[in-house]
Amino acid sequence: MLAGHDPAGEPAIFEFLADVPRVKVDQHATDALGRPGIGLSQASDGGRLELVFDRSTYRFLGSRFLDLTPRPVGGDPTDEPESGAGEVKTTVLQVKAVDHLPTRS
């Protein structure tokens, strides 16, 4: 926990962000592993970035990026998405404090 950090104030932060223009709050978001969370997202430059936080601890779980760029009609005869199009998810597997940088292998 950060010095001066108020965990009781964290839900108020989500309520505040829900009123910010173009920000959406998803109470039923999940991270890349399917863990339930609260998602905060905003559309920008042809995509939507969502940050997912644990519902009870408000710890950052990961992110999700959706490519919303319109695709040309009839471009790919297989109807498969082009590379780079679609969805990218990340997840945080472990959080720990260390007193040194990891060694390179």
KARA-V54846 format. One line per field, one symbol per residue. ss: DSSP state (A for helix, B for strand, O for the rest). phi: phi as a letter, one per 30 degrees, with the letter a starting at -180 (. if undefined). psi: psi as a letter, one per 20 degrees, with the letter a starting at -180 (. if undefined). A space follows every 10 residues. Layout:
ss->???
phi->???
psi->???
//
This chain:
ss->OOOOOOAAAA AAAAAAAAOO OOBBBBBBBB OOOOOBBBBB BBBBOOBBBB BBBBOOOOOB BBBBBBBOOO OOOOOOOOOO OOOOOOBBBB BOOOOOOOOO OOOOO
phi->.ddidceddd ddddddddcd eiccccdcdb ddciddaccc bbdahibbcc ccbedccidd clbbbcdcdd cddidcddid dddjcjbbcb bccabacbca ddddc
psi->qqpjpnhhig hhghgghhip pipqpoikqq ahijpqappp qpqpljrppp ppqphhikqp harpppojpp qqpjgoiijq qqpiqcppqq qohppqprjq qqqq.
//
